[in-house]
Structure formats: structure tokens, C-alpha cells
Amino acid sequence: MKIALKSISFSILLALLALPFTSQAQSVQAEVEAFVANFGKLYNQGDAAGLATLFTKDAMMIMADNQMVTGKQDIEKYYRQFHDVMEVKGEINLGEVIPLPGDYSYISGPYTLGATVKANGQKLVLEGSYGTLLKKIDGQWKVVRQMVMAPQS
């Protein structure tokens, strides 16, 4: 009986200790979902300046065409140039959220973009996936590294 009681007490203790971690993971999940929704909204609006605020000063993006963009200013310039030539409406989905130590999280998921080339009206559908390392800075999630991938045809 003593062993069973100790076993039950230990199980309860473990469950109680796990509660903060579960709560923290749920909080991160909700915050990251809001971050991705905001990113998608700004992206669909073509708001390059708004998108740039979601990145750290020294952020790095590797695009599906292997183009590397480094630094918040160049990221804003990249998005501005992209939206100058393309009208894009996309859906960015959150697939996986992995909370990491030190206020970091890794997120990944699929995206689908419907794009129209402004110069000639050509319609494109761009699909792929992304992997993003986020860091929480002053209570806000920021992109530190982002890799955008697309299937090779």
C-alpha cells in the first residue's frame, strides 16, 4: 500500500510540475499563430515596411530560388521590389511549433500563393513550405532566420 501511495503521489507531483510547461507551450502556440496570421495579412497587403518590423535587425532569409537576403533593411527592400512586380494573395499555414530554450521557437508549415505578374497579367500559383526561427524580443516574436522552399520542377 505504501508503494502504491508513493507511486500515486509521485505521479501527481510530475503532473503538477508539467502544468507550467504545458501552459507555456500553449501560450507560445497562440502567440505564434497570431504572428503567422499578422505576417500573412501584411504580406497580402504588400506592406514591405510592416513585414520588415517582424524581423530582427540582422535577420536572414533564404528564398526558394536560393537568393539570400540579410538584414532588416534589405528584407524590406526585397518585399517592396517583389510586390512592385507581383500582386500576391497567399495563405501561410502554421504546421509545427517547437518552443526552444532562450525565448526561441522554430516554426514551419506550407504556403500557397496566387500571384499575378503586374506587367503582363500572367497568373502563377506558388506552393512550398517554410522553416523559421523566431526569437521573442521585448514581448514580440521576430524572425531571426527564415528559409522558404518550393518544389523543383
C-alpha positions as CSV (number, residue, x, y, z in Angstrom):
1,M,0.0,0.0,0.0
2,K,2.9,2.4,0.8
3,I,4.5,1.8,-2.6
4,A,1.2,2.4,-4.4
5,L,0.6,5.6,-2.4
6,K,4.1,6.8,-3.2
7,S,3.6,6.0,-6.8
8,I,0.4,7.9,-7.0
9,S,1.9,10.9,-5.1
10,F,4.9,10.9,-7.5
11,S,2.6,10.8,-10.5
12,I,0.6,13.7,-9.1
13,L,3.8,15.7,-8.4
14,L,5.0,15.1,-12.0
15,A,1.7,16.2,-13.4
16,L,1.7,19.4,-11.3
17,L,5.3,20.1,-12.4
18,A,4.3,19.6,-16.1
19,L,1.5,22.2,-15.9
20,P,3.6,25.3,-16.3
21,F,5.4,23.8,-19.3
22,T,2.0,22.8,-20.9
23,S,0.6,26.2,-20.2
24,Q,3.8,27.9,-21.6
25,A,3.7,25.7,-24.8
26,Q,0.0,26.6,-25.3
27,S,0.9,30.3,-24.8
28,V,3.7,30.1,-27.4
29,Q,1.4,28.3,-29.8
30,A,-1.2,31.0,-29.5
31,E,1.3,33.8,-29.8
32,V,2.9,32.2,-32.9
33,E,-0.5,31.6,-34.5
34,A,-1.2,35.3,-34.1
35,F,2.3,36.2,-35.5
36,V,1.8,34.0,-38.6
37,A,-1.7,35.5,-39.2
38,N,-0.3,39.0,-38.9
39,F,2.6,38.1,-41.3
40,G,0.1,36.8,-43.8
41,K,-2.1,39.9,-43.5
42,L,0.9,42.2,-44.1
43,Y,2.2,40.0,-46.9
44,N,-1.2,40.1,-48.7
45,Q,-1.4,43.9,-48.3
46,G,2.1,44.3,-49.8
47,D,3.2,46.1,-46.7
48,A,7.0,45.8,-47.0
49,A,7.7,48.2,-44.1
50,G,5.2,46.3,-41.9
51,L,6.8,43.0,-42.8
52,A,10.3,44.3,-42.0
53,T,9.2,45.1,-38.4
54,L,8.6,41.4,-37.9
55,F,12.4,40.7,-38.5
56,T,15.4,41.3,-36.3
57,K,18.0,43.8,-37.4
58,D,20.4,41.0,-38.6
59,A,17.7,38.6,-39.8
60,M,18.4,36.3,-42.8
61,M,16.1,34.9,-45.4
62,I,16.9,32.2,-47.9
63,M,14.3,32.2,-50.7
64,A,13.2,29.3,-52.8
65,D,15.4,30.4,-55.6
66,N,18.4,30.3,-53.2
67,Q,18.6,34.1,-53.0
68,M,19.9,35.2,-49.6
69,V,18.6,38.4,-48.1
70,T,20.3,39.7,-45.0
71,G,19.4,42.5,-42.7
72,K,16.1,44.2,-41.9
73,Q,16.6,47.0,-44.5
74,D,17.4,44.6,-47.3
75,I,14.4,42.4,-46.3
76,E,12.1,45.4,-46.6
77,K,13.7,46.3,-50.0
78,Y,13.2,42.6,-51.1
79,Y,9.5,42.7,-50.2
80,R,9.0,46.1,-51.8
81,Q,10.6,45.0,-55.1
82,F,8.6,41.7,-55.1
83,H,5.3,43.4,-54.5
84,D,6.1,46.1,-57.1
85,V,6.1,43.4,-59.8
86,M,3.6,40.9,-58.4
87,E,0.2,41.2,-56.9
88,V,0.0,38.3,-54.4
89,K,-2.6,36.8,-52.3
90,G,-1.4,34.0,-50.2
91,E,-2.2,31.5,-47.5
92,I,0.5,30.9,-45.0
93,N,-0.3,27.9,-42.8
94,L,1.3,27.1,-39.5
95,G,2.2,23.4,-39.4
96,E,4.6,22.9,-36.5
97,V,5.7,25.0,-33.5
98,I,8.7,23.9,-31.4
99,P,9.4,26.0,-28.4
100,L,13.1,26.2,-27.8
101,P,15.2,27.5,-24.8
102,G,16.1,31.1,-24.6
103,D,12.9,32.6,-25.9
104,Y,13.3,31.0,-29.3
105,S,10.8,28.9,-31.3
106,Y,11.1,27.1,-34.6
107,I,8.0,27.1,-36.8
108,S,7.3,25.5,-40.1
109,G,4.4,24.9,-42.5
110,P,3.1,25.1,-46.0
111,Y,2.2,28.1,-48.1
112,T,0.2,28.7,-51.3
113,L,0.4,32.0,-53.2
114,G,-1.7,33.1,-56.0
115,A,0.3,35.7,-57.9
116,T,-0.3,37.9,-60.9
117,V,2.6,39.5,-62.8
118,K,1.7,43.2,-63.0
119,A,3.5,43.8,-66.3
120,N,1.6,41.2,-68.3
121,G,-1.2,39.8,-66.2
122,Q,0.3,36.3,-66.1
123,K,-1.2,34.2,-63.3
124,L,1.0,31.9,-61.2
125,V,0.4,29.6,-58.3
126,L,3.4,29.2,-56.0
127,E,3.4,26.5,-53.4
128,G,6.0,25.3,-50.9
129,S,7.0,25.3,-47.3
130,Y,8.9,27.4,-44.9
131,G,11.0,27.0,-41.8
132,T,11.5,29.9,-39.5
133,L,13.5,30.6,-36.3
134,L,11.8,33.1,-34.1
135,K,13.1,35.0,-31.1
136,K,10.9,36.8,-28.6
137,I,12.3,40.3,-28.0
138,D,10.6,42.7,-25.7
139,G,7.5,40.6,-25.7
140,Q,7.3,40.4,-29.5
141,W,8.2,37.5,-31.8
142,K,10.7,38.4,-34.5
143,V,12.1,36.4,-37.4
144,V,15.8,35.6,-37.0
145,R,16.2,33.1,-39.8
146,Q,13.8,32.1,-42.5
147,M,14.0,29.6,-45.3
148,V,11.4,29.4,-48.0
149,M,11.3,26.2,-50.1
150,A,9.5,25.3,-53.2
151,P,9.4,22.0,-55.1
152,Q,11.8,21.8,-58.0
153,S,10.1,21.2,-61.4
